[in-house]
């Protein structure tokens, strides 16, 4: 109620001739600067409807988008950028909104939002020569650091002191950094002239190594169990198999293993099941059993492929539509993160969710299923249920 009265008086004063971009206070700020500092989205929208200029600088040389980024007002950042502000706008010291967010805000947004809008990770400020990564390290902001690294920010840009991000994190004890992120940075700088390292870092090779390993393991297990050897010898062979797979996993497996391996295990199980059927079983069963097996298999694979490769209900929009959505949500005072995805920049329908694995917003999101390598949502739920039903029937 208090905000409604404030908005009423602001409209009244503007209509009576008050300057919408009047400067005042110790910080030499306009009303739009003050509204931005306080995170008052409704007031920002109102002032901009009366042509308030968000690019004016306050006494510290910051525009409104810098202030919104500093104070973590994600909704205001999104609104200003959707209304046309430059995502890489520099303040008087050459700081971008992304640098301020990495330095001041310890949550995912607005850093993630700024990157989605195309913020550059390689711009350096004029005063210190720091990039956004340098500022994240200075603030010990592990969240922003991880987001920037995953977005491909360079660790080789030197600041005015001659320090790169890589040199800083290797010289100091950075217990605040996530170990996986730190390992990723260090691995990316290993000697690329070493042919073994070049091969082991190939993403396609890593993927197919993870995908094919279960096929190999199941085959070796079957062969060892069928050997006419003493039990201790078989145990020794299993230990050798374990050591071999452990070595392969250390060399070639990466962060995708928990998403790739379940489906790889399923496919390997099915493959050897069909091999066993063809080589050892089909000649001992009748035509009706074989026909039933083939029919169920066709139904199983149809539903599996549709659940795996089909569109689960991805929510998409072009850039202009995304900006229009942001403006509409802000102007209706309905800019709730529950209904807006800062990664995809889309409005979330009821029961939709952003999948952190696929990095997409899915309509009527049920879950991400690693056994089919896809999200289960509005469009492929029926195929997923059919797949489970057929799989249970064949079991």
BELBEL-V904585 format. One record per backbone hydrogen bond with DSSP energy under -1.0 kcal/mol. CO is the residue of the C=O (numbers start at 1). NH is the residue of the N-H. If there is no record, write none. Layout:
CO	NH
CO	NH
This chain:
1	5
2	6
3	7
4	8
5	9
6	10
7	11
8	12
9	13
10	14
11	15
12	16
13	18
14	17
19	22
24	29
25	28
27	59
29	24
30	34
31	35
32	36
33	37
34	38
35	40
36	39
39	41
40	44
41	45
42	46
43	47
44	48
45	49
47	52
48	51
54	64
58	61
61	92
62	58
63	67
64	68
65	69
66	70
67	71
68	73
72	74
73	77
74	78
75	79
76	80
77	81
78	82
79	83
80	85
81	84
86	89
91	94
93	126
93	127
95	91
96	100
97	101
98	102
99	103
100	104
101	105
108	112
110	114
111	115
112	116
113	117
114	119
115	118
128	160
130	125
131	135
132	136
133	137
134	138
135	139
136	141
137	140
140	142
141	145
142	146
143	147
144	148
145	149
146	150
147	151
148	153
149	152
155	166
159	162
163	159
164	168
165	169
166	170
167	171
168	172
174	177
178	182
179	183
180	184
181	185
182	186
183	187
184	188
186	189
187	190
194	198
195	199
196	200
197	201
199	202
202	206
203	207
204	208
205	209
206	210
207	211
208	212
209	213
212	216
213	217
214	218
215	219
216	220
217	221
218	222
219	223
220	224
221	225
222	226
224	227
227	229
230	234
231	235
232	236
233	237
234	238
235	239
236	240
237	241
238	242
239	243
240	244
241	245
242	246
243	247
244	248
245	249
246	250
247	251
248	252
249	253
254	257
256	259
256	260
257	261
260	264
261	265
262	266
263	267
264	268
265	269
266	270
267	271
268	272
269	273
270	274
271	275
272	276
273	277
274	278
275	279
276	280
277	282
281	284
286	290
287	291
288	292
289	293
290	294
291	295
292	296
293	297
294	298
295	299
296	300
297	301
298	302
299	303
300	304
301	305
302	306
303	307
304	308
305	309
306	310
312	379
313	363
318	322
319	323
320	324
321	325
322	326
323	327
324	328
325	329
326	330
327	331
328	332
329	334
330	333
334	336
336	339
339	348
341	345
346	341
349	352
351	365
353	362
355	359
360	355
361	315
362	353
363	378
367	376
369	372
369	374
374	369
376	366
376	367
377	381
380	384
381	385
382	386
383	387
384	388
385	389
386	390
387	391
388	392
389	393
390	394
391	395
